[in-house]
Amino acid sequence: MVPKSFDLFFKPPTVDPADRGTSRGTGAVPTAGINELVPELDVSDLQASLSFWCGLLGFEVAYDRPAARFAYLVRGHIQIMLCERNGNWEVGELIPPFGRGVNFQMTVIALAPIVTALRVANWPLFRQENDAWYRTGDRERGQREFLVQDPDGYLLRFAQEIGTRPLPEDHA
């Protein structure tokens, strides 16, 4: 059953989905293969998003389909897809900031190059670098992390592992 309010948000596809998936492109599947979970983010302007994701965050385009305004990005073992909004899979009103209620954590070897690139570009951080410790079973796992929003407002959390430690006595 489709909720009555669905009519207010639904936009019919602007391009035939079959044509979008088979349009010409460049590149190839990442050498490590396709991850089991790869988020696909609808973006307002693919070129602006690619400038941010590739230019500032250090991702590379593994493959793309320019006519479909789609790019598959990789950075180490991290994979994410970007597609310029087309109405195909929008299930509700998509207003900025996109992705409200979710943040995408990405573990990297080093935060410093990303933070430096963002600062040089005068890109604001949503949350400054800090060390955070999270209980994982009978230990705590530490990571240095910061959060930043992409051009559409998706919240991205980059983390660098800093080790594990026993639980504090009062938390055991």
N, C-alpha and C positions, 0 to 999 in steps of 0.2 A: 504494500500500500504506500503510495507516494503522499507525503504530507501536503495539505492544501497550500501551505506557504511555499511549496516547491516552485510553483509557477512564477513567483516573484523573483527567484534567483536563477532559474535555469536559462541558459542561453544555448541555442542549438549550435552544433559544431559549425565552424566557418569553413573548414576544409574536410574533405572525405578522409576519415581516419586511415583507410587502406592506403591512400595516396601519401599521407604523412609518413607512414611507417616504411614505405618503399622508395621514397624520394632519394635522389642521388646525394652522396655525402663523401667525406674524406675520413681517413684514419682507419682504425681497426679495433677489435675487442682488446681490452687491456691484457698485457702479457700474463698476468696472474689469473685471468678469467674474469667472469662477472660475479660479483659478490652475491650472497644469498639474499641480502636486503640492500636495496639501493633506492633511497628516496628520490622522487622526481618533484622538483619545485616549479610551480607555475611562476613565471616572472613577467614583469611589465615590459621590459626592454632587454632582449637577450644580449645585445652588444654592451649595454651598461653593466649587466650582470657578469659577462665574461671579463670585462675590464677589472671588476672587483675581484672575482673568484680567481682568475688567472694572474692578473697584474699585481694584486696586493696579497692574496692568500697563497700563491704558489701552486695552484692547480694547473693541470695541462689538459687540453682537449684530447681524449683518446679517439673519439670519432664524433662526427656531427652529420646533420642533415640540414644544410642551410635553408632550403626551400620550406622546410617544416619548422624552421626557427628552433632547432633542437641541438643540444650538445651534451655529450657524456664526458664528465670530467673525472680525473684521477689525481691523487696526491698520495704517493706511497700506496698503502692499502685502502685508503679512503676513496669511495666512489660516490658520485652524486650526478643526477641528471637535471638539466635546466631546459625548460621549454617555455617559449613566449606564449602568453595566454592566448587561447583560441576557443575556449568554451567547451571543449570536448569532454573534460572530466570535472567540471566545476559543479559541486553539489550544493553550494550555498553562495551567498554573496561574498565576494572576495574583495575586501577593502583593506587598505594599509592600516597598520602593519600586517603583512601576511604571516601566517603560521602562528597566530596567537595561541598560547597554551602549550607550545612545544619548543624545545631547544635541541639542536643537533650537536652532540658531543663528538669531537674528532680528536683522537690522540695522535700527536706528532712527536717527533724526536726532539725538536727544539722550538720553543715559542718565540725566542728573540727575533729571528728574521721576519716573522709575521708581524709582530708588534712594531718593529722598526719600520717596515713598509707602510703600515697603517698610520703611524705617527708622521712619517715624511709626507704622506698624502693628506694629512690633517683629517683623517677619518676617525670619528669619535668612538671610543670604547663604551659599551653598555655597562660593563663592570671591569675595573682595572685588574691587573694581574694580582693573584693572591694564592697562597697555599691552602688547600682544602684537604681534609682528611675524612674518609668515608668508611664506615664499618662494613666489612666484608667477611661475614662469618665470625671467626674468633680473632680477627686482626683488623687493623685499619690500613687502608690503602691511601697513599698520598698522591696528590697531583697539584702542579702549579697550573693555574687556569686563568683565562680571561674570557669575556663574552663581548661579541660585536654583532651588530645587525648589518645584513646585506642591504643593497639598494631598495629592496621591497619590504624590509623590516623583519625578515626571517632571523631568528636569534641563533647564533652560532657560538658554541662553547669549545674553545681549543684547549687541550690539556696536554701536559708533559708529565710523565710519571716521575715521582720523586722517591718512591720506595714504599715499604710496608713497615708497620710497627705493631707491637703488642697493644691490646686494649688497655687504656688507663685502668687502674685498680677499681675506681668507682663505676666503671662501665662493664666490668667482666661478668 
